[in-house]
Amino acid sequence: RYSPLFKYSPISLILISFMWVTTSFFMGTTKI
């Protein structure tokens, strides 16, 4: 029941985290 959500949750979290880090770094570099 919770197998698919639990399995796909980490992938989505990692992807969002990677995007956030890239955006933060890009914005930080552009700002500075």
mmCIF file of the N, C-alpha and C atoms, coordinates in Angstrom:
data_MODEL
# 
_entry.id   MODEL 
# 
loop_
_atom_site.group_PDB 
_atom_site.id 
_atom_site.type_symbol 
_atom_site.label_atom_id 
_atom_site.label_alt_id 
_atom_site.label_comp_id 
_atom_site.label_asym_id 
_atom_site.label_entity_id 
_atom_site.label_seq_id 
_atom_site.pdbx_PDB_ins_code 
_atom_site.Cartn_x 
_atom_site.Cartn_y 
_atom_site.Cartn_z 
_atom_site.occupancy 
_atom_site.B_iso_or_equiv 
_atom_site.pdbx_formal_charge 
_atom_site.auth_seq_id 
_atom_site.auth_comp_id 
_atom_site.auth_asym_id 
_atom_site.auth_atom_id 
_atom_site.pdbx_PDB_model_num 
ATOM 1  N N  . ARG A 1 1  ? 0.847  -1.204 0.000  1.00 0.00 ? 1  ARG A N  1 
ATOM 2  C CA . ARG A 1 1  ? 0.000  0.000  0.000  1.00 0.00 ? 1  ARG A CA 1 
ATOM 3  C C  . ARG A 1 1  ? 0.883  1.254  0.000  1.00 0.00 ? 1  ARG A C  1 
ATOM 4  N N  . TYR A 1 2  ? 1.783  1.335  0.953  1.00 0.00 ? 2  TYR A N  1 
ATOM 5  C CA . TYR A 1 2  ? 2.642  2.522  1.031  1.00 0.00 ? 2  TYR A CA 1 
ATOM 6  C C  . TYR A 1 2  ? 3.993  2.297  0.331  1.00 0.00 ? 2  TYR A C  1 
ATOM 7  N N  . SER A 1 3  ? 4.131  1.113  -0.281 1.00 0.00 ? 3  SER A N  1 
ATOM 8  C CA . SER A 1 3  ? 5.408  0.781  -0.931 1.00 0.00 ? 3  SER A CA 1 
ATOM 9  C C  . SER A 1 3  ? 5.753  1.782  -2.048 1.00 0.00 ? 3  SER A C  1 
ATOM 10 N N  . PRO A 1 4  ? 4.842  2.036  -3.006 1.00 0.00 ? 4  PRO A N  1 
ATOM 11 C CA . PRO A 1 4  ? 5.156  2.942  -4.124 1.00 0.00 ? 4  PRO A CA 1 
ATOM 12 C C  . PRO A 1 4  ? 5.498  4.340  -3.637 1.00 0.00 ? 4  PRO A C  1 
ATOM 13 N N  . LEU A 1 5  ? 4.705  4.878  -2.738 1.00 0.00 ? 5  LEU A N  1 
ATOM 14 C CA . LEU A 1 5  ? 4.939  6.243  -2.253 1.00 0.00 ? 5  LEU A CA 1 
ATOM 15 C C  . LEU A 1 5  ? 6.285  6.309  -1.543 1.00 0.00 ? 5  LEU A C  1 
ATOM 16 N N  . PHE A 1 6  ? 6.539  5.297  -0.704 1.00 0.00 ? 6  PHE A N  1 
ATOM 17 C CA . PHE A 1 6  ? 7.788  5.283  0.054  1.00 0.00 ? 6  PHE A CA 1 
ATOM 18 C C  . PHE A 1 6  ? 8.982  5.110  -0.883 1.00 0.00 ? 6  PHE A C  1 
ATOM 19 N N  . LYS A 1 7  ? 8.753  4.409  -1.992 1.00 0.00 ? 7  LYS A N  1 
ATOM 20 C CA . LYS A 1 7  ? 9.847  4.153  -2.934 1.00 0.00 ? 7  LYS A CA 1 
ATOM 21 C C  . LYS A 1 7  ? 10.126 5.386  -3.793 1.00 0.00 ? 7  LYS A C  1 
ATOM 22 N N  . TYR A 1 8  ? 9.067  6.082  -4.201 1.00 0.00 ? 8  TYR A N  1 
ATOM 23 C CA . TYR A 1 8  ? 9.240  7.236  -5.079 1.00 0.00 ? 8  TYR A CA 1 
ATOM 24 C C  . TYR A 1 8  ? 9.504  8.521  -4.290 1.00 0.00 ? 8  TYR A C  1 
ATOM 25 N N  . SER A 1 9  ? 9.239  8.482  -2.991 1.00 0.00 ? 9  SER A N  1 
ATOM 26 C CA . SER A 1 9  ? 9.427  9.677  -2.168 1.00 0.00 ? 9  SER A CA 1 
ATOM 27 C C  . SER A 1 9  ? 10.894 10.128 -2.160 1.00 0.00 ? 9  SER A C  1 
ATOM 28 N N  . PRO A 1 10 ? 11.839 9.226  -1.874 1.00 0.00 ? 10 PRO A N  1 
ATOM 29 C CA . PRO A 1 10 ? 13.252 9.617  -1.822 1.00 0.00 ? 10 PRO A CA 1 
ATOM 30 C C  . PRO A 1 10 ? 13.737 10.215 -3.133 1.00 0.00 ? 10 PRO A C  1 
ATOM 31 N N  . ILE A 1 11 ? 13.344 9.616  -4.251 1.00 0.00 ? 11 ILE A N  1 
ATOM 32 C CA . ILE A 1 11 ? 13.800 10.112 -5.558 1.00 0.00 ? 11 ILE A CA 1 
ATOM 33 C C  . ILE A 1 11 ? 13.328 11.553 -5.749 1.00 0.00 ? 11 ILE A C  1 
ATOM 34 N N  . SER A 1 12 ? 12.056 11.791 -5.460 1.00 0.00 ? 12 SER A N  1 
ATOM 35 C CA . SER A 1 12 ? 11.497 13.136 -5.634 1.00 0.00 ? 12 SER A CA 1 
ATOM 36 C C  . SER A 1 12 ? 12.198 14.111 -4.696 1.00 0.00 ? 12 SER A C  1 
ATOM 37 N N  . LEU A 1 13 ? 12.433 13.665 -3.459 1.00 0.00 ? 13 LEU A N  1 
ATOM 38 C CA . LEU A 1 13 ? 13.077 14.536 -2.470 1.00 0.00 ? 13 LEU A CA 1 
ATOM 39 C C  . LEU A 1 13 ? 14.483 14.897 -2.933 1.00 0.00 ? 13 LEU A C  1 
ATOM 40 N N  . ILE A 1 14 ? 15.227 13.897 -3.420 1.00 0.00 ? 14 ILE A N  1 
ATOM 41 C CA . ILE A 1 14 ? 16.594 14.143 -3.889 1.00 0.00 ? 14 ILE A CA 1 
ATOM 42 C C  . ILE A 1 14 ? 16.576 15.100 -5.072 1.00 0.00 ? 14 ILE A C  1 
ATOM 43 N N  . LEU A 1 15 ? 15.632 14.877 -6.001 1.00 0.00 ? 15 LEU A N  1 
ATOM 44 C CA . LEU A 1 15 ? 15.555 15.731 -7.187 1.00 0.00 ? 15 LEU A CA 1 
ATOM 45 C C  . LEU A 1 15 ? 15.262 17.168 -6.778 1.00 0.00 ? 15 LEU A C  1 
ATOM 46 N N  . ILE A 1 16 ? 14.280 17.344 -5.886 1.00 0.00 ? 16 ILE A N  1 
ATOM 47 C CA . ILE A 1 16 ? 13.923 18.695 -5.441 1.00 0.00 ? 16 ILE A CA 1 
ATOM 48 C C  . ILE A 1 16 ? 15.107 19.329 -4.716 1.00 0.00 ? 16 ILE A C  1 
ATOM 49 N N  . SER A 1 17 ? 15.774 18.531 -3.886 1.00 0.00 ? 17 SER A N  1 
ATOM 50 C CA . SER A 1 17 ? 16.921 19.052 -3.129 1.00 0.00 ? 17 SER A CA 1 
ATOM 51 C C  . SER A 1 17 ? 18.014 19.508 -4.100 1.00 0.00 ? 17 SER A C  1 
ATOM 52 N N  . PHE A 1 18 ? 18.302 18.682 -5.107 1.00 0.00 ? 18 PHE A N  1 
ATOM 53 C CA . PHE A 1 18 ? 19.328 19.032 -6.096 1.00 0.00 ? 18 PHE A CA 1 
ATOM 54 C C  . PHE A 1 18 ? 18.952 20.329 -6.812 1.00 0.00 ? 18 PHE A C  1 
ATOM 55 N N  . MET A 1 19 ? 17.676 20.438 -7.208 1.00 0.00 ? 19 MET A N  1 
ATOM 56 C CA . MET A 1 19 ? 17.213 21.646 -7.907 1.00 0.00 ? 19 MET A CA 1 
ATOM 57 C C  . MET A 1 19 ? 17.349 22.859 -6.988 1.00 0.00 ? 19 MET A C  1 
ATOM 58 N N  . TRP A 1 20 ? 16.964 22.685 -5.723 1.00 0.00 ? 20 TRP A N  1 
ATOM 59 C CA . TRP A 1 20 ? 17.049 23.790 -4.761 1.00 0.00 ? 20 TRP A CA 1 
ATOM 60 C C  . TRP A 1 20 ? 18.492 24.247 -4.599 1.00 0.00 ? 20 TRP A C  1 
ATOM 61 N N  . VAL A 1 21 ? 19.417 23.274 -4.461 1.00 0.00 ? 21 VAL A N  1 
ATOM 62 C CA . VAL A 1 21 ? 20.832 23.612 -4.276 1.00 0.00 ? 21 VAL A CA 1 
ATOM 63 C C  . VAL A 1 21 ? 21.354 24.356 -5.499 1.00 0.00 ? 21 VAL A C  1 
ATOM 64 N N  . THR A 1 22 ? 21.010 23.846 -6.687 1.00 0.00 ? 22 THR A N  1 
ATOM 65 C CA . THR A 1 22 ? 21.478 24.487 -7.921 1.00 0.00 ? 22 THR A CA 1 
ATOM 66 C C  . THR A 1 22 ? 20.933 25.906 -8.031 1.00 0.00 ? 22 THR A C  1 
ATOM 67 N N  . THR A 1 23 ? 19.653 26.076 -7.742 1.00 0.00 ? 23 THR A N  1 
ATOM 68 C CA . THR A 1 23 ? 19.036 27.400 -7.824 1.00 0.00 ? 23 THR A CA 1 
ATOM 69 C C  . THR A 1 23 ? 19.651 28.339 -6.796 1.00 0.00 ? 23 THR A C  1 
ATOM 70 N N  . SER A 1 24 ? 19.839 27.820 -5.576 1.00 0.00 ? 24 SER A N  1 
ATOM 71 C CA . SER A 1 24 ? 20.414 28.645 -4.508 1.00 0.00 ? 24 SER A CA 1 
ATOM 72 C C  . SER A 1 24 ? 21.830 29.075 -4.897 1.00 0.00 ? 24 SER A C  1 
ATOM 73 N N  . PHE A 1 25 ? 22.622 28.135 -5.394 1.00 0.00 ? 25 PHE A N  1 
ATOM 74 C CA . PHE A 1 25 ? 24.003 28.448 -5.789 1.00 0.00 ? 25 PHE A CA 1 
ATOM 75 C C  . PHE A 1 25 ? 24.010 29.473 -6.927 1.00 0.00 ? 25 PHE A C  1 
ATOM 76 N N  . PHE A 1 26 ? 23.156 29.255 -7.917 1.00 0.00 ? 26 PHE A N  1 
ATOM 77 C CA . PHE A 1 26 ? 23.097 30.157 -9.065 1.00 0.00 ? 26 PHE A CA 1 
ATOM 78 C C  . PHE A 1 26 ? 22.680 31.560 -8.613 1.00 0.00 ? 26 PHE A C  1 
ATOM 79 N N  . MET A 1 27 ? 21.640 31.619 -7.789 1.00 0.00 ? 27 MET A N  1 
ATOM 80 C CA . MET A 1 27 ? 21.146 32.913 -7.308 1.00 0.00 ? 27 MET A CA 1 
ATOM 81 C C  . MET A 1 27 ? 22.221 33.597 -6.457 1.00 0.00 ? 27 MET A C  1 
ATOM 82 N N  . GLY A 1 28 ? 22.872 32.806 -5.601 1.00 0.00 ? 28 GLY A N  1 
ATOM 83 C CA . GLY A 1 28 ? 23.920 33.355 -4.740 1.00 0.00 ? 28 GLY A CA 1 
ATOM 84 C C  . GLY A 1 28 ? 25.064 33.919 -5.572 1.00 0.00 ? 28 GLY A C  1 
ATOM 85 N N  . THR A 1 29 ? 25.467 33.174 -6.598 1.00 0.00 ? 29 THR A N  1 
ATOM 86 C CA . THR A 1 29 ? 26.572 33.627 -7.447 1.00 0.00 ? 29 THR A CA 1 
ATOM 87 C C  . THR A 1 29 ? 26.166 34.886 -8.203 1.00 0.00 ? 29 THR A C  1 
ATOM 88 N N  . THR A 1 30 ? 24.930 34.906 -8.679 1.00 0.00 ? 30 THR A N  1 
ATOM 89 C CA . THR A 1 30 ? 24.459 36.060 -9.439 1.00 0.00 ? 30 THR A CA 1 
ATOM 90 C C  . THR A 1 30 ? 24.316 37.279 -8.526 1.00 0.00 ? 30 THR A C  1 
ATOM 91 N N  . LYS A 1 31 ? 23.817 37.020 -7.313 1.00 0.00 ? 31 LYS A N  1 
ATOM 92 C CA . LYS A 1 31 ? 23.612 38.121 -6.372 1.00 0.00 ? 31 LYS A CA 1 
ATOM 93 C C  . LYS A 1 31 ? 24.962 38.710 -5.962 1.00 0.00 ? 31 LYS A C  1 
ATOM 94 N N  . ILE A 1 32 ? 25.908 37.814 -5.660 1.00 0.00 ? 32 ILE A N  1 
ATOM 95 C CA . ILE A 1 32 ? 27.233 38.266 -5.234 1.00 0.00 ? 32 ILE A CA 1 
ATOM 96 C C  . ILE A 1 32 ? 28.043 38.602 -6.490 1.00 0.00 ? 32 ILE A C  1 
# 
